[in-house]
Amino acid sequence: CFEQASTANYPNVLSLDFLETHGIAQPEITRRSRELLAQGYARLTGYESPTKGYEWFGGDPGHEALTAYGLMQFRDMARVYEVDQAMIKRTAEWLLARRDGRGGYQRNAKALDSFGSAPQDITDAYITWALSESGQEGIETEIKHAVAQAAKSDDPYLIALAAAAALNGKQEAE
């Protein structure tokens, strides 16, 4: 499934990025990481839903939080591996189309699970953070909503997601 493929793939993305960022020459590790990235990328993109977004097994419709996680992984991967930029764009656009107009996101009622049983406010903040981390513009309403939810909460994860999204969205005062 998408999660298992990510568990195998994402460490290769991060290690290769680390090696390249720090100029550490490890030819064998680099070669092997690139081979594994090719396999992982092919597997992960196979889980794109017919109506876009990503789902554990490529079913329809996509799952919002899982798609947000995929967006971040593909954006990180693009630093070290050739990733289809049109796919990244349509993945972000699919998430943006799932906005509910009040600062949150619609949720797929047919999802396999509820993404760790996270409450709506945390899932919404996670998606907003993922979009902001990926450089998405035009999500000021969603950032403002995440910050408002965090201001009423003592949940450190929600507060951290909202703070990070606000910083990414250049809303430092929040």
N, CA, C and O of each residue as an XYZ file, in Angstrom:
696
protein
N       0.840     -1.182      0.000
C       0.000      0.000      0.000
C       0.890      1.253      0.000
O       2.114      1.168      0.107
N       0.249      2.395     -0.121
C       0.985      3.655     -0.190
C       1.873      3.858      1.032
O       3.020      4.287      0.901
N       1.352      3.552      2.217
C       2.148      3.741      3.439
C       3.385      2.853      3.466
O       4.467      3.308      3.835
N       3.234      1.597      3.080
C       4.378      0.687      3.087
C       5.419      1.117      2.054
O       6.620      1.088      2.320
N       4.947      1.513      0.879
C       5.883      1.986     -0.148
C       6.601      3.245      0.327
O       7.791      3.417      0.063
N       5.890      4.124      1.026
C       6.501      5.344      1.560
C       7.541      5.026      2.623
O       8.598      5.654      2.680
N       7.233      4.052      3.458
C       8.154      3.663      4.519
C       9.475      3.175      3.948
O      10.531      3.384      4.546
N       9.416      2.531      2.805
C      10.633      2.059      2.150
C      11.304      3.171      1.339
O      12.529      3.206      1.230
N      10.510      4.073      0.774
C      11.038      5.063     -0.160
C      11.549      6.344      0.511
O      12.625      6.834      0.166
N      10.801      6.875      1.445
C      11.126      8.188      2.004
C      12.524      8.232      2.631
O      13.211      9.238      2.458
N      12.983      7.199      3.349
C      14.359      7.255      3.882
C      15.418      7.405      2.786
O      16.444      8.049      3.007
N      15.185      6.826      1.622
C      16.129      6.985      0.520
C      16.141      8.428      0.016
O      17.196      8.966     -0.322
N      14.969      9.044     -0.032
C      14.879     10.456     -0.418
C      15.698     11.299      0.548
O      16.522     12.115      0.135
N      15.460     11.090      1.839
C      16.110     11.918      2.853
C      17.616     11.671      2.930
O      18.388     12.615      3.101
N      18.039     10.421      2.807
C      19.481     10.149      2.875
C      20.201     10.707      1.652
O      21.287     11.274      1.776
N      19.607     10.552      0.482
C      20.228     11.096     -0.722
C      20.282     12.621     -0.656
O      21.281     13.227     -1.046
N      19.221     13.234     -0.169
C      19.204     14.684     -0.007
C      20.305     15.122      0.964
O      20.999     16.106      0.708
N      20.466     14.406      2.062
C      21.506     14.719      3.036
C      22.892     14.626      2.399
O      23.714     15.529      2.552
N      23.145     13.526      1.685
C      24.453     13.347      1.052
C      24.748     14.464      0.070
O      25.855     15.001      0.048
N      23.751     14.818     -0.750
C      23.963     15.861     -1.750
C      24.081     17.243     -1.115
O      24.913     18.050     -1.531
N      23.259     17.516     -0.118
C      23.295     18.824      0.552
C      24.635     19.066      1.228
O      25.152     20.183      1.219
N      25.191     18.021      1.809
C      26.438     18.160      2.551
C      27.679     17.789      1.726
O      28.790     17.760      2.257
N      27.494     17.510      0.445
C      28.625     17.221     -0.436
C      29.416     16.002     -0.021
O      30.635     15.955     -0.188
N      28.733     15.030      0.514
C      29.399     13.810      0.954
C      29.368     12.802     -0.197
O      28.299     12.353     -0.611
N      30.525     12.461     -0.696
C      30.611     11.535     -1.828
C      30.514     10.093     -1.334
O      31.426      9.583     -0.683
N      29.420      9.462     -1.647
C      29.204      8.052     -1.328
C      28.634      7.401     -2.589
O      27.437      7.122     -2.646
N      29.472      7.152     -3.603
C      28.970      6.685     -4.899
C      28.086      5.435     -4.824
O      27.062      5.372     -5.506
N      28.451      4.467     -4.031
C      27.661      3.235     -3.968
C      26.304      3.488     -3.311
O      25.282      2.982     -3.774
N      26.298      4.264     -2.243
C      25.030      4.590     -1.580
C      24.155      5.429     -2.506
O      22.947      5.208     -2.597
N      24.764      6.386     -3.188
C      24.020      7.230     -4.117
C      23.420      6.398     -5.243
O      22.246      6.557     -5.576
N      24.214      5.517     -5.825
C      23.720      4.666     -6.914
C      22.556      3.809     -6.444
O      21.517      3.741     -7.101
N      22.733      3.163     -5.314
C      21.685      2.278     -4.794
C      20.431      3.062     -4.415
O      19.315      2.607     -4.664
N      20.610      4.231     -3.817
C      19.460      5.069     -3.458
C      18.667      5.470     -4.694
O      17.437      5.461     -4.680
N      19.377      5.820     -5.763
C      18.683      6.205     -7.002
C      17.916      5.026     -7.607
O      16.809      5.199     -8.117
N      18.497      3.853     -7.551
C      17.785      2.655     -8.029
C      16.503      2.441     -7.227
O      15.433      2.199     -7.787
N      16.633      2.533     -5.923
C      15.473      2.326     -5.059
C      14.437      3.433     -5.226
O      13.236      3.173     -5.144
N      14.888      4.667     -5.461
C      13.948      5.763     -5.703
C      13.142      5.523     -6.970
O      11.943      5.803     -7.007
N      13.782      5.014     -7.994
C      13.067      4.721     -9.237
C      11.956      3.706     -8.983
O      10.836      3.868     -9.469
N      12.264      2.674     -8.229
C      11.256      1.654     -7.908
C      10.155      2.236     -7.019
O       8.969      2.012     -7.258
N      10.558      2.975     -6.005
C       9.592      3.553     -5.080
C       8.686      4.568     -5.751
O       7.480      4.586     -5.507
N       9.257      5.407     -6.588
C       8.468      6.415     -7.301
C       7.428      5.743     -8.191
O       6.267      6.151     -8.215
N       7.843      4.723     -8.914
C       6.901      4.009     -9.787
C       5.773      3.390     -8.965
O       4.607      3.449     -9.356
N       6.119      2.810     -7.851
C       5.105      2.183     -6.997
C       4.156      3.249     -6.425
O       2.937      3.085     -6.478
N       4.707      4.324     -5.886
C       3.881      5.354     -5.262
C       2.935      6.029     -6.246
O       1.766      6.250     -5.931
N       3.426      6.353     -7.418
C       2.554      7.029     -8.387
C       1.444      6.104     -8.874
O       0.437      6.569     -9.407
N       1.621      4.819     -8.696
C       0.576      3.862     -9.055
C      -0.616      3.898     -8.109
O      -1.647      3.290     -8.397
N      -0.494      4.595     -6.994
C      -1.590      4.698     -6.028
C      -2.413      5.970     -6.223
O      -3.257      6.300     -5.390
N      -2.167      6.678     -7.317
C      -2.979      7.865     -7.594
C      -4.379      7.406     -7.990
O      -4.543      6.510     -8.818
N      -5.371      8.029     -7.390
C      -6.767      7.677     -7.656
C      -7.179      8.130     -9.051
O      -6.643      9.112     -9.566
N      -8.122      7.429     -9.665
C      -8.595      7.853    -10.990
C      -9.097      9.301    -11.014
O      -8.933      9.997    -12.016
N      -9.707      9.754     -9.913
C     -10.170     11.141     -9.855
C      -9.175     12.039     -9.137
O      -9.509     13.148     -8.719
N      -7.942     11.545     -8.999
C      -6.777     12.237     -8.434
C      -6.766     12.152     -6.918
O      -7.690     11.620     -6.301
N      -5.710     12.684     -6.332
C      -5.458     12.428     -4.930
C      -4.865     11.030     -4.814
O      -4.757     10.310     -5.807
N      -4.488     10.655     -3.621
C      -3.892      9.331     -3.394
C      -4.702      8.570     -2.364
O      -5.298      9.146     -1.454
N      -4.707      7.248     -2.536
C      -5.430      6.356     -1.655
C      -4.539      5.153     -1.410
O      -3.680      4.860     -2.242
N      -4.707      4.452     -0.313
C      -3.808      3.371      0.084
C      -3.503      2.400     -1.051
O      -2.353      1.999     -1.229
N      -4.515      2.022     -1.812
C      -4.316      1.031     -2.877
C      -4.661      1.588     -4.259
O      -4.792      0.830     -5.220
N      -4.808      2.911     -4.358
C      -5.124      3.537     -5.638
C      -6.608      3.575     -5.931
O      -7.011      3.869     -7.056
N      -7.432      3.282     -4.928
C      -8.883      3.314     -5.111
C      -9.395      4.736     -5.225
O      -8.634      5.700     -5.156
N     -10.684      4.840     -5.400
C     -11.319      6.132     -5.570
C     -12.402      6.299     -4.527
O     -13.110      5.336     -4.233
N     -12.559      7.455     -3.967
C     -11.771      8.669     -4.169
C     -10.499      8.661     -3.329
O     -10.272      7.753     -2.530
N      -9.686      9.675     -3.520
C      -8.455      9.797     -2.756
C      -8.730     10.126     -1.298
O      -9.859     10.435     -0.918
N      -7.695     10.056     -0.500
C      -7.768     10.364      0.926
C      -6.965     11.639      1.162
O      -5.809     11.740      0.749
N      -7.575     12.594      1.818
C      -6.991     13.915      1.944
C      -5.665     13.925      2.716
O      -4.672     14.461      2.223
N      -5.640     13.346      3.905
C      -4.403     13.384      4.703
C      -3.297     12.558      4.052
O      -2.135     12.966      4.064
N      -3.637     11.423      3.495
C      -2.639     10.598      2.817
C      -2.088     11.335      1.593
O      -0.894     11.259      1.303
N      -2.952     12.038      0.887
C      -2.522     12.822     -0.271
C      -1.588     13.944      0.166
O      -0.611     14.240     -0.522
N      -1.882     14.571      1.306
C      -1.002     15.628      1.825
C       0.381     15.057      2.129
O       1.398     15.682      1.829
N       0.411     13.870      2.724
C       1.683     13.210      3.010
C       2.421     12.902      1.700
O       3.631     13.107      1.600
N       1.695     12.416      0.715
C       2.296     12.133     -0.591
C       2.845     13.386     -1.246
O       3.926     13.361     -1.833
N       2.112     14.474     -1.149
C       2.574     15.737     -1.728
C       3.923     16.129     -1.136
O       4.837     16.523     -1.861
N       4.038     16.021      0.167
C       5.314     16.374      0.800
C       6.429     15.435      0.356
O       7.545     15.877      0.085
N       6.134     14.156      0.283
C       7.155     13.204     -0.133
C       7.611     13.480     -1.573
O       8.807     13.455     -1.863
N       6.662     13.740     -2.463
C       7.030     14.007     -3.857
C       7.798     15.318     -3.983
O       8.727     15.408     -4.787
N       7.430     16.335     -3.206
C       8.179     17.599     -3.231
C       9.599     17.381     -2.729
O      10.545     17.896     -3.324
N       9.766     16.627     -1.644
C      11.107     16.332     -1.138
C      11.887     15.506     -2.151
O      13.072     15.750     -2.374
N      11.235     14.543     -2.755
C      11.884     13.674     -3.729
C      12.371     14.481     -4.934
O      13.412     14.169     -5.512
N      11.627     15.505     -5.307
C      11.992     16.308     -6.484
C      13.338     17.008     -6.316
O      13.939     17.433     -7.303
N      13.817     17.132     -5.085
C      15.137     17.741     -4.862
C      16.265     16.813     -5.313
O      17.369     17.272     -5.607
N      15.988     15.502     -5.370
C      17.060     14.543     -5.667
C      16.727     13.580     -6.802
O      17.567     12.771     -7.197
N      15.505     13.664     -7.327
C      15.064     12.700     -8.332
C      14.059     13.399     -9.243
O      13.323     14.285     -8.807
N      14.035     12.999    -10.490
C      13.109     13.635    -11.422
C      11.679     13.181    -11.138
O      11.336     12.008    -11.284
N      10.859     14.144    -10.729
C       9.467     13.891    -10.381
C       8.596     14.688    -11.347
O       8.908     15.831    -11.681
N       7.519     14.083    -11.783
C       6.582     14.723    -12.702
C       5.959     15.944    -12.025
O       5.141     15.802    -11.116
N       6.341     17.135    -12.465
C       5.839     18.368    -11.857
C       4.343     18.547    -12.102
O       3.655     19.154    -11.282
N       3.837     18.033    -13.207
C       2.393     18.105    -13.460
C       1.634     17.281    -12.421
O       0.548     17.670    -11.992
N       2.205     16.142    -12.016
C       1.577     15.315    -10.985
C       1.565     16.054     -9.650
O       0.557     16.038     -8.943
N       2.670     16.698     -9.300
C       2.722     17.461     -8.051
C       1.674     18.568     -8.078
O       0.973     18.796     -7.092
N       1.574     19.245     -9.201
C       0.608     20.341     -9.333
C      -0.819     19.826     -9.190
O      -1.620     20.419     -8.467
N      -1.143     18.735     -9.866
C      -2.522     18.238     -9.780
C      -2.830     17.660     -8.401
O      -3.981     17.678     -7.966
N      -1.811     17.148     -7.712
C      -2.011     16.653     -6.350
C      -2.353     17.815     -5.425
O      -3.290     17.720     -4.632
N      -1.605     18.906     -5.520
C      -1.913     20.101     -4.719
C      -3.282     20.659     -5.099
O      -4.053     21.057     -4.226
N      -3.582     20.690     -6.378
C      -4.879     21.209     -6.824
C      -6.028     20.349     -6.310
O      -7.090     20.866     -5.965
N      -5.814     19.038     -6.261
C      -6.859     18.158     -5.732
C      -7.113     18.485     -4.262
O      -8.262     18.575     -3.831
N      -6.033     18.662     -3.492
C      -6.205     19.026     -2.083
C      -6.914     20.371     -1.950
O      -7.799     20.520     -1.107
N      -6.540     21.338     -2.760
C      -7.178     22.650     -2.708
C      -8.663     22.552     -3.050
O      -9.480     23.281     -2.489
N      -9.005     21.667     -3.956
C     -10.409     21.469     -4.331
C     -11.208     20.815     -3.206
O     -12.438     20.857     -3.220
N     -10.532     20.219     -2.245
C     -11.201     19.571     -1.109
C     -11.475     20.564      0.037
O     -12.034     20.178      1.064
N     -11.087     21.824     -0.132
C     -11.359     22.825      0.909
C     -12.867     22.970      1.110
O     -13.652     22.846      0.170
N     -13.249     23.234      2.357
C     -14.673     23.336      2.668
C     -15.191     24.768      2.705
O     -16.371     24.987      2.980
N     -14.331     25.744      2.435
C     -14.746     27.140      2.424
C     -14.735     27.798      3.797
O     -14.981     28.999      3.910
N     -14.451     27.025      4.842
C     -14.430     27.560      6.206
C     -13.036     27.435      6.827
O     -12.866     27.695      8.018
N     -12.046     27.043      6.036
C     -10.685     26.893      6.542
C     -10.275     25.452      6.751
O      -9.126     25.172      7.093
N     -11.206     24.537      6.549
C     -10.908     23.119      6.703
C     -11.022     22.394      5.368
O     -11.010     23.010      4.302
N     -11.131     21.092      5.450
C     -11.163     20.258      4.243
C     -12.260     19.214      4.373
O     -12.555     18.721      5.462
N     -12.849     18.895      3.242
C     -13.804     17.797      3.200
C     -13.035     16.500      3.436
O     -11.847     16.413      3.128
N     -13.700     15.517      3.970
C     -13.055     14.227      4.200
C     -13.800     13.148      3.435
O     -15.029     13.131      3.363
N     -13.021     12.267      2.878
C     -13.561     11.129      2.148
C     -14.269     10.202      3.133
O     -13.634      9.591      3.993
N     -15.564     10.109      3.001
C     -16.347      9.260      3.906
C     -16.064      7.776      3.691
O     -16.372      6.956      4.556
N     -15.483      7.426      2.551
C     -15.195      6.026      2.234
C     -13.754      5.635      2.547
O     -13.284      4.586      2.107
N     -13.064      6.464      3.295
C     -11.658      6.189      3.595
C     -11.514      4.858      4.319
O     -12.386      4.463      5.093
N     -10.406      4.172      4.061
C     -10.136      2.897      4.722
C     -10.060      3.047      6.225
O     -10.539      2.190      6.967
N      -9.469      4.117      6.667
C      -9.448      4.412      8.094
C      -9.525      5.919      8.242
O      -9.666      6.639      7.254
N      -9.436      6.382      9.437
C      -9.567      7.818      9.654
C      -8.212      8.452      9.942
O      -8.109      9.377     10.748
N      -7.171      7.948      9.276
C      -5.813      8.476      9.398
C      -5.410      8.575     10.852
O      -5.107      9.655     11.358
N      -5.411      7.444     11.510
C      -4.999      7.395     12.906
C      -6.031      7.956     13.864
O      -5.710      8.301     15.001
N      -7.259      8.046     13.409
C      -8.355      8.581     14.232
C      -8.086     10.009     14.688
O      -8.530     10.402     15.767
N      -7.380     10.780     13.901
C      -7.112     12.176     14.247
C      -8.397     12.979     14.159
O      -9.201     12.770     13.250
N      -8.595     13.892     15.093
C      -9.763     14.767     15.018
C      -9.691     15.673     13.788
O      -8.619     15.893     13.225
N     -10.834     16.185     13.390
C     -10.924     17.030     12.203
C      -9.953     18.204     12.254
O      -9.298     18.497     11.254
N      -9.843     18.889     13.410
C      -8.986     20.072     13.474
C      -7.513     19.725     13.242
O      -6.784     20.501     12.625
N      -7.081     18.578     13.726
C      -5.686     18.175     13.519
C      -5.457     17.752     12.073
O      -4.438     18.101     11.477
N      -6.393     17.009     11.512
C      -6.254     16.619     10.107
C      -6.239     17.848      9.208
O      -5.428     17.936      8.286
N      -7.130     18.794      9.473
C      -7.157     20.028      8.680
C      -5.832     20.782      8.803
O      -5.283     21.250      7.806
N      -5.321     20.898     10.036
C      -4.053     21.607     10.246
C      -2.904     20.882      9.553
O      -2.003     21.520      9.008
N      -2.933     19.551      9.574
C      -1.877     18.776      8.906
C      -1.893     19.036      7.400
O      -0.841     19.244      6.796
N      -3.067     19.025      6.800
C      -3.170     19.269      5.353
C      -2.704     20.682      5.028
O      -1.974     20.894      4.059
N      -3.127     21.647      5.838
C      -2.694     23.031      5.623
C      -1.185     23.147      5.752
O      -0.537     23.792      4.928
N      -0.623     22.525      6.782
C       0.828     22.555      6.947
C       1.528     21.931      5.739
O       2.501     22.490      5.232
N       1.039     20.778      5.274
C       1.666     20.117      4.128
C       1.618     21.018      2.895
O       2.600     21.124      2.161
N       0.490     21.657      2.671
C       0.390     22.583      1.535
C       1.344     23.760      1.711
O       2.013     24.170      0.763
N       1.404     24.298      2.917
C       2.297     25.442      3.148
C       3.756     25.031      3.038
O       4.576     25.775      2.500
N       4.079     23.857      3.543
C       5.450     23.338      3.471
C       5.867     23.130      2.014
O       7.045     23.226      1.671
N       4.891     22.849      1.179
C       5.155     22.629     -0.239
C       5.139     23.921     -1.037
O       5.256     23.895     -2.262
N       4.994     25.061     -0.350
C       5.062     26.351     -1.027
C       3.759     26.800     -1.660
O       3.755     27.719     -2.479
N       2.662     26.173     -1.297
C       1.368     26.529     -1.880
C       0.958     27.928     -1.457
O       1.073     28.293     -0.287
N       0.485     28.697     -2.403
C      -0.016     30.035     -2.114
C      -1.540     29.995     -2.120
O      -2.139     29.030     -2.593
N      -2.159     31.040     -1.598
C      -3.612     31.137     -1.618
C      -4.316     30.322     -0.548
O      -5.491     29.985     -0.696
N      -3.605     30.001      0.534
C      -4.221     29.217      1.612
C      -4.297     30.032      2.907
O      -4.251     29.479      4.005
N      -4.410     31.332      2.761
C      -4.462     32.207      3.937
C      -5.640     31.863      4.842
O      -5.495     31.863      6.065
N      -6.803     31.570      4.263
C      -7.981     31.214      5.062
C      -7.725     29.961      5.871
O      -8.103     29.884      7.040
N      -7.088     28.984      5.262
C      -6.817     27.721      5.946
C      -5.776     27.911      7.059
O      -5.883     27.307      8.126
N      -4.775     28.752      6.801
C      -3.781     29.035      7.835
C      -4.442     29.762      9.005
O      -4.213     29.425     10.167
N      -5.253     30.748      8.691
C      -5.947     31.502      9.740
C      -6.831     30.565     10.576
O      -6.894     30.690     11.799
N      -7.501     29.641      9.914
C      -8.352     28.676     10.621
C      -7.513     27.777     11.529
O      -7.888     27.536     12.676
N      -6.383     27.281     11.025
C      -5.516     26.422     11.835
C      -5.005     27.178     13.054
O      -4.962     26.623     14.152
N      -4.618     28.436     12.873
C      -4.129     29.245     13.983
C      -5.248     29.468     15.009
O      -5.001     29.395     16.213
N      -6.458     29.735     14.550
C      -7.589     29.940     15.458
C      -7.889     28.671     16.259
O      -8.180     28.739     17.453
N      -7.817     27.520     15.598
C      -8.047     26.256     16.298
C      -6.951     26.012     17.335
O      -7.228     25.561     18.446
N      -5.721     26.309     16.968
C      -4.594     26.103     17.880
C      -4.687     27.032     19.086
O      -4.311     26.650     20.195
N      -5.180     28.240     18.879
C      -5.293     29.204     19.979
C      -6.274     28.724     21.044
O      -6.183     29.132     22.201
N      -7.205     27.866     20.662
C      -8.200     27.342     21.609
C      -7.800     25.980     22.165
O      -8.566     25.366     22.907
N      -6.624     25.511     21.818
C      -6.237     24.141     22.148
C      -4.983     24.109     23.017
O      -4.189     25.050     23.034
N      -4.829     23.007     23.731
C      -3.572     22.771     24.440
C      -2.843     21.568     23.839
O      -1.910     21.035     24.439
N      -3.276     21.148     22.652
C      -2.652     20.024     21.959
C      -1.362     20.511     21.284
O      -1.428     21.320     20.358
N      -0.198     20.036     21.727
C       1.065     20.542     21.171
C       1.235     20.250     19.672
O       1.872     21.025     18.958
N       0.676     19.154     19.208
C       0.795     18.821     17.778
C       0.008     19.821     16.935
O       0.516     20.329     15.935
N      -1.217     20.099     17.332
C      -2.032     21.067     16.615
C      -1.373     22.440     16.638
O      -1.320     23.125     15.617
N      -0.871     22.838     17.799
C      -0.211     24.137     17.916
C       1.020     24.203     17.011
O       1.250     25.214     16.347
N       1.807     23.133     16.985
C       3.010     23.104     16.142
C       2.648     23.152     14.661
O       3.290     23.869     13.892
N       1.633     22.402     14.255
C       1.210     22.426     12.844
C       0.769     23.831     12.440
O       1.157     24.335     11.386
N      -0.045     24.456     13.290
C      -0.537     25.801     12.978
C       0.605     26.816     12.939
O       0.653     27.667     12.050
N       1.523     26.726     13.906
C       2.657     27.656     13.931
C       3.534     27.482     12.694
O       3.950     28.467     12.083
N       3.811     26.250     12.330
C       4.649     25.994     11.149
C       3.955     26.480      9.879
O       4.594     27.070      9.008
N       2.650     26.233      9.773
C       1.911     26.702      8.590
C       1.915     28.228      8.534
O       2.080     28.809      7.461
N       1.735     28.876      9.678
C       1.763     30.337      9.715
C       3.122     30.884      9.292
O       3.199     31.847      8.529
N       4.190     30.269      9.786
C       5.537     30.701      9.388
C       5.760     30.486      7.891
O       6.282     31.365      7.205
N       5.363     29.320      7.390
C       5.525     29.052      5.958
C       4.714     30.038      5.120
O       5.134     30.430      4.031
N       3.546     30.436      5.636
C       2.672     31.358      4.921
C       3.004     32.807      5.162
O       2.230     33.696      4.808
N       4.161     33.054      5.770
C       4.647     34.413      6.045
C       3.675     35.195      6.914
O       3.503     36.404      6.752
N       3.045     34.483      7.838
C       2.149     35.104      8.813
C       2.805     35.003     10.192
O       2.230     34.463     11.136
N       4.034     35.542     10.279
C       4.839     35.429     11.489
C       4.153     35.970     12.724
O       4.344     35.433     13.815
N       3.359     37.018     12.584
C       2.685     37.617     13.737
C       1.727     36.625     14.375
O       1.504     36.675     15.584
N       1.167     35.741     13.598
C       0.260     34.726     14.141
C       1.016     33.764     15.011
O       0.426     32.835     15.561
